[in-house]
Amino acid sequence: MVDRYVMSIDQGTTSTRCILFDHSGRLCAVSQREHQQYFPRPGWVEHDAVEIWRNVQRIVPEALRNAGVDAGAVAAIGIANQRETTVLWDRRTGAPLGRAIVWQDTRTAPLVDALRDRPGDEFFLDRCGLPASTYFSAPKIRWLFEHTEGLEERARNGDVLFGTMESWLIWNLTGGTDGGLHITDPTNAGRTMLVNIRTLTWDPELLDFFGVPRALLPEIRSSAESYGEARALLPGVRITAALGDQQAALFGQTCFSPGEAKCTYGTGSFLLMNTGTELVRSRNGLLTTVAYKIAGEPTVYALEGPMAVTGSLVQWFRDRLGMINTAPEIETLARTVEDNGGCYIVPAFSGLFAPHWRSDARGVVVGLTSYITRGHLARAVLEATAWQTREVVDAMNADSGLALKQLKVDGGMTSDHLLMQMLADVLDVPVVRPLVSETVSLGAAYAAGLAVGYWADLEVLRRNWHRAGQWIPQMTPERRAWEYESWQRAVERSLDWVRPRPDGV
């Protein structure tokens, strides 16, 4: 009997991976390729969607070869993707109409500032659960319409398609210009500022406000259901799941009950708490978002707190300041000192996301004295991630009425044991890391497998979860309170830094 696997295609911000998982949730084969990052102007971040699709065409066969199987051994395909990254392409030729605008891109800041004045955040929060921000897709679409001659007219004529990365990949996998499926799921559609968060349908008022024609948009399907069969790469294999990467990580961490939370620590970091079938409206700077929607079952919601700069702060410390040669060295350097020496770093390189939502905030280093060494700075870099997490958790506890009891973590930064201990200390809850670290890919695989009966139910998935590491709080309450107040003072400096530039300066 041939072993059967579920395939996950994880299209991330810096690379795309293809992973095969078996019934126990064990990673059996993997292939990965990075794609180029384009920074044409300050604050602009772009990807080449064609390059990403070509990478998928390479890594899927490679993963099958690594497992020693062919497409017949794949029971289903699940896709996880970087959210909000915006691709527009020609319906007839399949060619993207320029590079994709990445979720980190801040070119739409002037438009977003205008939205806050009119009609204001309440207009959007009431309909889509999101504040006005450069983060989301609708301002990116509007910007493209205003800066690409004839694009809006072509979109209204039905000649242009929009999607985030899962839509782009599914369209190509299912035939592209020859009948490819133009679909998305609620976890991705809900990040556009164009979807009614209650009905999970494209909202007419929001479409009208942003001037986005319905013909441009994909059909919204459940996160786990049979969409159709692949025609490219894996002919005849069903595509049965699509999840935004952070919701996929929540699913892979088996956070299926209200109050369960995970945080993925990568380039940026994203903390999500399951709030069940109740839609919790945030009053403290968080996002109300769809956690997942399994076909035939009620929608499960979550509160989310995105942090724009965490792992990328370590990269800055390495590449721009030259303080370390490799990212793992930061832990060794930080351990050379007992504390941060009174130095704090607020990494607002792209403004501050949750719970502040200030695109005009700027990074600051405060508390510098002649006493400060490279070790103190390294420690301040790691602590910046911990304190940002604390801000989000405080907001999440206040919004949900639930007290976080433990935090499940994943992502590349979780290999730093000192950072994990810092998190446990500042949050005052245990921090736990799973045995399978590829939780984004695993979550997409779990959703895909559920849709075809490869796994029977959520309880089977819970039994697959195993702990690899745990960190217990050790900091005293007095020190925790003092350090947090110092961090908050540093954040105030970040928020107050930018002033209008006088004419002629």
Secondary structure, 3 states (H helix, E strand, C coil): CCCCEEEEEEECCCEEEEEEECCCCCEEEEEEEECCCECCCCCCCEECHHHHHHHHHHHHHHHHHHHCCCHHHEEEEEEEECCCCEEEEECCCCCECCCEECCCCCCCHHHHHHHHHCCCHHHHHHHHCCCCCCCCHHHHHHHHHHHCCCHHHHHHCCCEEEECHHHHHHHHHCCCCCCCCCEECHHHHCCCCCEECCCCEECHHHHHHHCCCHHHCCEECCCEEEEEECCCCCCCCEEEEEEEHHHHHHHHCCCCCCCCEEEEECCCEEEEEEEECCCCCCCCCCEEEEEECECCCCCEEEEEEEECCCHHHHHHHHHCCCCCCCCCHHHHHHCCCCCCCCCEEECCCCCECCCCCECCCCCEEECCCCCCCHHHHHHHHHHHHHHHHHHHHHHHHHHHCCCCCCEEEECHHHHCHHHHHHHHHHHCCCEEEECCCCHHHHHHHHHHHHHCCCCCCHHHHHHHCCEEEEECCCCCHHHHHHHHHHHHHHHHHHHHCCCCCCCCC
